Amino acid sequence: MRFSKAFIPTQKEIPADATIPSHQLMLRAGLMRQLTAGVYVYLPLGYKAMLKAMEVVREEMNAIGGQEIYMPALTPKSVWETTGRWDKIDVLFKLIGRDKKDYALGSTHEEIVTPLVKQYVNSYKDLPLAVYQIQDKFRDEPRAKSGLLRGREFSMKDLYSFHLDEADFESYYAKAREAYLKIFSRCGLDAIVVEASGGDFSRFSHEFQVVTPFGEDTIFTCECGFAQNKEIVEVGEGDKCPACEKGKIKKERSIEVGNIFPLKTRFTDAFDFKVMGADGKMKDILMGCYGIGPSRVMGSIVEIHNDKDGIIWPKEVAPFDIHLVEISGKNEGIRDAALSLYDELVHNGIEVLYDDRDVRPGEKFADADLIGIPLRLVVSERSMGEGGVEWKLRNEKDNRIVKMDEIHDVMEEYVKK
């Protein structure tokens, strides 16, 4: 992509209504624009990064047997009445259609997936089963704030699993937990598994939290691995850890980037979903729910990975692999060399943002730091004088010259890391 043709509206000033680093940087770097409180337009850079995060999620869900489906966002009142949640979910967006019937925009999809699976699962031989989707959710949050960390419309991956017995459910739950940790690691997030309230379903659920001073959640942790949300914790900061009885409890701010829930038979009972077991008797169906918000993950990545100059994208979720900067002035030879390198990289399947704009070098470098693509290559009179291209990683201060005839081998080594 040539920068001169790209829709990347960067800005120098910090937006007045953006109060946390990720919100400020994503607006300044031209990743998104706010339409109204809690609702955002994803611009090309932001959408590419979110698609990368979605693909990481998709790969790990497929690896544990999840099958991708796509459910409607517009849902009838009747399914919510079946579970008794039409008047219980206070963030449900409700509307009346032209047919005078009541509908809701999906804030979650248990009410849709449970009768769907019931329709096609007829015996114990059809279970276990896990299906997931990646789709927008709608929640009428009373205080939509913090950019993508708390929105009214947001991307969500929700997986639902169905099981014949507790042992099978617990086995899958453990697999999902490990898959979540892989997802966050690949996205550059050091997530902590935190015990949280299980609500009406079980004693505990589990959240995946990333520590940051600007987080909205509060967690209490110990070096031994003990971690609980403030809603259920019975110890305070500085107390002896109840798990290891040696360490001291630490209180930290954090962002919730995912959660997993045992649902027991809450929804299968509501829809009278049972199957005949191998013994000829009808069996209750246990469910699990597993959520990750790709948009929230993207916001969390920016919240964690930044410096005073801008974003520092992890490689796997960066909108582009390389930011190629041409500093040519009126030197056509330098321009030709940059264009030739761009064509070669693209031909080899590498995603490149090529800054071919006729602006000052300082503006190009400032935008490169702000946007934060992991690797910057600069073709300039100085680099060409040394026989190559300037190579600089966004998360490192130093740069070096890579010879033009070595760039392919060096690039292969970089991509493999």
Legacy VTK file of the C-alpha trace (Angstrom):
# vtk DataFile Version 3.0
C-alpha trace
ASCII
DATASET POLYDATA
POINTS 417 float
0.000 0.000 0.000
1.337 3.401 -1.004
0.941 5.937 1.786
0.141 8.638 -0.789
-2.995 6.684 -1.749
-3.871 5.299 1.681
-6.657 6.463 3.982
-4.500 7.028 7.082
-5.554 10.348 8.667
-2.865 10.773 11.338
-2.979 13.790 13.643
-0.501 15.482 15.950
-2.858 16.741 18.647
-4.305 14.541 21.368
-8.127 14.430 21.079
-9.743 16.153 24.043
-12.202 13.344 24.780
-9.559 10.586 24.795
-8.291 9.995 28.331
-6.237 6.797 28.155
-3.160 6.063 25.982
-4.748 3.446 23.715
-7.708 5.671 22.880
-5.446 8.639 22.189
-2.994 6.688 20.049
-5.591 4.863 17.996
-7.262 8.149 17.105
-3.972 9.936 16.415
-2.589 7.055 14.312
-5.690 7.007 12.117
-6.875 3.565 13.204
-10.424 4.566 14.050
-12.845 7.464 14.506
-15.656 7.844 17.017
-19.172 8.041 15.585
-20.884 8.453 18.937
-20.126 7.410 22.515
-19.029 3.778 22.497
-19.397 3.347 18.711
-16.403 3.495 16.358
-15.581 3.418 12.674
-12.538 1.228 11.999
-10.310 2.822 9.379
-8.029 0.698 7.160
-5.087 0.400 9.592
-7.300 -0.394 12.562
-9.437 -2.843 10.640
-6.373 -4.686 9.302
-4.986 -5.033 12.832
-8.308 -6.305 14.167
-8.560 -8.829 11.328
-5.079 -10.080 12.291
-6.240 -10.514 15.907
-9.370 -12.300 14.683
-7.286 -14.712 12.644
-5.170 -15.603 15.689
-8.379 -16.273 17.627
-9.841 -18.294 14.749
-6.752 -20.495 14.424
-6.696 -21.371 18.119
-10.455 -22.017 18.287
-10.226 -24.319 15.281
-7.316 -26.120 16.965
-9.558 -27.166 19.889
-12.356 -28.367 17.646
-14.429 -25.208 17.394
-16.515 -24.913 14.223
-17.244 -21.409 12.980
-20.813 -20.281 12.367
-22.457 -16.867 12.117
-25.600 -15.985 14.051
-27.868 -12.965 13.545
-27.473 -9.829 15.619
-31.206 -9.101 15.391
-33.022 -11.508 17.726
-36.718 -12.015 18.603
-38.088 -11.301 22.064
-39.444 -14.852 22.352
-36.041 -16.518 22.850
-35.152 -14.084 25.621
-38.493 -14.754 27.296
-37.784 -18.482 27.171
-34.679 -17.976 29.334
-36.269 -15.233 31.451
-33.654 -12.667 30.473
-35.722 -10.167 28.457
-36.201 -7.987 31.546
-33.063 -9.074 33.416
-30.302 -7.919 31.068
-30.212 -4.168 31.666
-27.863 -3.418 28.743
-30.070 -5.055 26.107
-30.831 -2.803 23.127
-34.549 -3.294 22.373
-36.570 -2.205 19.365
-39.950 -2.731 17.708
-40.074 -3.788 14.076
-42.516 -2.769 11.367
-44.372 -5.990 12.177
-45.043 -4.594 15.688
-42.961 -7.369 17.224
-40.209 -6.837 19.811
-36.566 -7.535 19.008
-33.200 -7.145 20.685
-29.732 -6.607 19.316
-27.609 -9.513 20.544
-25.553 -8.734 23.630
-24.755 -12.442 23.913
-25.945 -15.500 21.984
-26.866 -18.341 24.358
-30.520 -17.763 23.446
-29.754 -18.329 19.771
-27.157 -21.103 19.824
-28.914 -23.420 22.289
-32.110 -24.029 20.262
-29.977 -24.114 17.102
-27.851 -26.999 18.395
-30.904 -28.726 19.883
-32.433 -28.860 16.417
-29.538 -30.902 15.011
-28.212 -32.917 17.968
-30.345 -36.034 18.361
-28.245 -38.476 20.393
-25.171 -38.853 22.566
-23.202 -39.741 19.424
-23.499 -36.101 18.255
-21.689 -34.766 21.338
-19.443 -33.142 22.385
-19.855 -30.181 20.052
-18.298 -26.711 20.025
-19.357 -23.856 17.744
-18.223 -20.251 17.670
-18.691 -17.008 15.834
-16.898 -13.690 15.459
-19.518 -10.990 15.287
-20.487 -7.591 16.663
-22.259 -7.415 20.016
-24.448 -4.556 21.257
-24.703 -3.458 24.868
-26.327 -0.262 26.078
-23.516 0.582 28.494
-24.447 3.439 30.860
-20.891 4.824 30.717
-19.240 3.960 27.411
-15.654 5.171 27.728
-11.974 4.272 27.345
-12.144 3.817 23.584
-12.387 0.162 22.565
-12.140 -1.043 26.163
-15.814 -0.290 26.876
-18.087 0.191 23.902
-21.732 -0.098 22.962
-20.924 -1.944 19.747
-17.875 -4.196 19.727
-16.425 -7.296 18.099
-16.741 -10.554 20.025
-15.693 -14.144 19.530
-18.113 -16.316 21.475
-17.709 -20.095 21.529
-20.278 -22.435 23.053
-19.564 -26.054 23.947
-22.068 -28.860 24.656
-21.287 -31.952 26.758
-22.885 -35.105 28.129
-21.097 -35.092 31.488
-18.988 -33.011 33.832
-15.740 -34.835 33.060
-16.040 -34.120 29.350
-16.897 -30.482 30.048
-13.959 -30.006 32.415
-11.582 -31.526 29.875
-12.728 -29.108 27.181
-12.736 -26.172 29.602
-9.063 -26.848 30.350
-8.267 -26.960 26.615
-10.051 -23.657 26.081
-8.135 -22.077 28.940
-4.807 -23.082 27.378
-5.977 -21.932 23.934
-6.798 -18.531 25.389
-3.335 -18.194 26.884
-1.850 -19.021 23.463
-4.014 -16.384 21.807
-2.968 -13.659 24.193
0.691 -14.642 24.011
0.591 -14.486 20.201
-1.007 -11.042 20.490
1.777 -9.806 22.764
-0.330 -9.799 25.937
0.823 -11.324 29.220
-2.602 -12.428 30.455
-3.295 -13.611 34.007
-6.002 -16.217 34.663
-8.198 -14.698 37.363
-10.998 -16.345 39.313
-14.246 -14.379 39.126
-17.848 -14.852 40.124
-19.676 -17.662 38.382
-22.977 -15.810 38.772
-25.995 -18.090 38.579
-24.015 -20.842 36.886
-21.177 -21.992 39.141
-18.924 -20.982 42.016
-16.238 -19.543 39.732
-15.716 -18.399 36.206
-12.333 -17.337 34.864
-11.239 -14.019 33.413
-8.068 -13.272 31.493
-6.666 -9.977 32.732
-3.787 -7.803 31.514
-2.205 -5.516 34.101
-2.100 -1.803 33.240
-2.516 1.382 35.311
-5.389 2.426 33.052
-7.416 -0.756 33.476
-11.013 -0.638 34.697
-10.820 -3.842 36.752
-9.076 -4.506 40.061
-7.444 -7.856 40.740
-5.576 -9.322 43.708
-2.644 -11.578 42.887
0.251 -13.506 44.360
3.453 -14.742 42.720
2.302 -18.324 43.353
-0.454 -17.924 40.756
-3.345 -16.980 43.026
-5.507 -14.341 41.325
-9.044 -13.192 42.053
-11.293 -10.370 40.915
-12.228 -7.760 43.528
-15.857 -8.973 43.388
-15.034 -12.272 45.105
-11.724 -11.724 46.880
-11.626 -12.087 50.673
-8.113 -10.755 51.213
-6.580 -7.333 50.864
-3.331 -5.871 49.570
-0.402 -6.945 51.728
-2.257 -9.891 53.282
-0.780 -13.379 53.372
-1.757 -15.356 50.271
-4.489 -17.891 51.112
-3.170 -20.290 48.470
0.554 -20.585 49.256
0.448 -19.015 52.738
3.832 -17.414 52.067
3.509 -14.666 49.491
1.937 -11.241 49.952
-1.184 -10.207 48.063
-0.721 -7.476 45.460
-3.533 -5.209 44.251
-3.388 -4.193 40.593
-5.438 -2.450 37.913
-6.148 -4.513 34.821
-8.091 -4.950 31.573
-10.268 -8.014 31.046
-9.466 -9.390 27.581
-11.428 -12.656 27.752
-13.502 -14.930 29.940
-14.710 -18.525 30.161
-17.863 -19.683 31.968
-19.357 -22.999 33.036
-23.054 -22.585 32.144
-24.158 -25.960 33.577
-27.716 -26.662 32.314
-29.007 -23.078 32.657
-29.881 -22.710 28.966
-30.381 -26.318 27.939
-33.009 -26.634 30.677
-34.745 -23.487 29.459
-35.039 -24.920 25.948
-35.729 -28.486 27.183
-32.622 -29.742 25.410
-31.768 -33.323 26.397
-30.505 -36.327 24.434
-30.741 -40.064 24.845
-27.586 -41.607 26.233
-25.979 -44.950 25.417
-28.010 -46.505 28.252
-31.289 -45.430 26.655
-31.998 -42.785 29.306
-32.421 -39.065 28.647
-29.376 -37.006 29.609
-29.009 -33.349 30.578
-26.678 -31.309 28.392
-23.952 -29.188 29.996
-22.737 -26.015 28.313
-19.700 -23.759 28.449
-19.284 -20.222 27.126
-15.935 -18.749 26.046
-15.588 -15.095 25.023
-12.834 -12.923 23.578
-13.358 -9.432 22.178
-10.977 -8.882 19.215
-11.657 -5.130 19.332
-10.891 -5.036 23.058
-7.790 -7.156 22.459
-6.630 -4.633 19.879
-7.219 -1.762 22.296
-5.356 -3.650 25.028
-2.392 -4.295 22.733
-2.081 -0.568 22.056
-2.548 0.204 25.761
0.365 -2.087 26.676
2.677 -1.657 23.666
3.488 2.023 23.238
6.016 4.703 24.071
6.117 8.495 23.945
6.244 8.434 20.140
3.403 6.042 19.403
2.298 2.438 19.067
4.669 -0.556 19.034
2.773 -3.394 17.349
3.671 -7.037 18.037
4.545 -8.683 14.718
1.616 -11.075 14.504
-1.101 -8.425 14.755
0.570 -5.425 13.089
-1.478 -3.953 10.219
1.584 -4.238 7.946
4.813 -6.223 8.176
7.074 -3.386 7.045
6.971 0.389 6.886
9.140 1.370 3.911
10.183 5.021 3.965
11.541 6.731 0.891
13.732 9.814 1.469
14.540 10.787 -2.084
14.088 14.533 -2.497
14.431 14.989 -6.233
16.768 12.029 -6.671
15.028 9.681 -9.106
17.629 6.954 -8.503
16.654 6.713 -4.835
12.974 6.731 -5.724
13.507 3.945 -8.266
15.458 1.885 -5.693
12.680 2.276 -3.106
9.991 1.353 -5.617
11.980 -1.680 -6.776
12.377 -2.863 -3.164
8.659 -2.323 -2.547
7.716 -4.392 -5.585
10.095 -7.180 -4.557
8.752 -7.351 -1.001
5.136 -7.406 -2.133
5.944 -10.077 -4.715
7.307 -12.228 -1.871
4.037 -11.970 0.047
5.138 -9.316 2.543
2.649 -6.609 3.508
4.284 -3.208 3.071
3.183 0.331 3.832
5.312 2.364 1.407
5.671 6.030 2.377
6.122 7.648 -1.016
4.615 10.993 0.029
6.181 14.311 -0.916
6.539 15.552 2.665
9.434 16.347 4.993
11.488 13.389 6.321
10.621 14.394 9.888
6.915 13.999 9.169
7.477 10.566 7.651
9.516 9.359 10.627
7.008 10.790 13.122
4.145 9.003 11.385
6.161 5.780 11.249
6.731 5.901 15.011
3.096 6.837 15.674
1.663 4.027 13.532
4.153 1.592 15.038
4.715 -1.088 12.397
7.415 -3.431 13.815
10.056 -2.959 11.089
11.023 0.266 9.306
13.170 0.262 6.183
14.530 3.572 4.921
15.892 4.118 1.432
17.794 7.390 1.383
20.891 9.036 -0.019
22.797 8.033 3.123
21.688 4.387 3.030
22.332 4.093 -0.702
25.756 5.635 -0.168
26.492 2.707 2.136
25.130 0.277 -0.433
21.813 -0.635 1.113
18.778 0.193 3.202
18.467 1.377 6.797
16.917 -1.337 8.972
15.259 -0.312 12.260
12.966 -2.239 14.583
10.263 -0.125 16.215
11.028 -1.507 19.680
14.766 -0.796 19.429
16.721 2.466 19.331
19.561 1.418 17.068
19.456 0.988 13.307
21.822 -0.633 10.811
22.489 -0.786 7.099
21.553 -3.966 5.267
23.088 -4.396 1.834
20.597 -4.595 -1.017
21.878 -8.020 -2.090
21.395 -9.299 1.486
17.934 -7.919 2.161
16.105 -11.069 1.027
18.046 -13.392 3.371
17.839 -10.982 6.307
14.109 -10.587 5.729
13.562 -14.358 5.734
15.392 -14.639 9.046
13.315 -11.801 10.510
10.002 -13.325 9.404
10.904 -16.696 10.978
11.534 -15.198 14.429
LINES 1 418
417 0 1 2 3 4 5 6 7 8 9 10 11 12 13 14 15 16 17 18 19 20 21 22 23 24 25 26 27 28 29 30 31 32 33 34 35 36 37 38 39 40 41 42 43 44 45 46 47 48 49 50 51 52 53 54 55 56 57 58 59 60 61 62 63 64 65 66 67 68 69 70 71 72 73 74 75 76 77 78 79 80 81 82 83 84 85 86 87 88 89 90 91 92 93 94 95 96 97 98 99 100 101 102 103 104 105 106 107 108 109 110 111 112 113 114 115 116 117 118 119 120 121 122 123 124 125 126 127 128 129 130 131 132 133 134 135 136 137 138 139 140 141 142 143 144 145 146 147 148 149 150 151 152 153 154 155 156 157 158 159 160 161 162 163 164 165 166 167 168 169 170 171 172 173 174 175 176 177 178 179 180 181 182 183 184 185 186 187 188 189 190 191 192 193 194 195 196 197 198 199 200 201 202 203 204 205 206 207 208 209 210 211 212 213 214 215 216 217 218 219 220 221 222 223 224 225 226 227 228 229 230 231 232 233 234 235 236 237 238 239 240 241 242 243 244 245 246 247 248 249 250 251 252 253 254 255 256 257 258 259 260 261 262 263 264 265 266 267 268 269 270 271 272 273 274 275 276 277 278 279 280 281 282 283 284 285 286 287 288 289 290 291 292 293 294 295 296 297 298 299 300 301 302 303 304 305 306 307 308 309 310 311 312 313 314 315 316 317 318 319 320 321 322 323 324 325 326 327 328 329 330 331 332 333 334 335 336 337 338 339 340 341 342 343 344 345 346 347 348 349 350 351 352 353 354 355 356 357 358 359 360 361 362 363 364 365 366 367 368 369 370 371 372 373 374 375 376 377 378 379 380 381 382 383 384 385 386 387 388 389 390 391 392 393 394 395 396 397 398 399 400 401 402 403 404 405 406 407 408 409 410 411 412 413 414 415 416
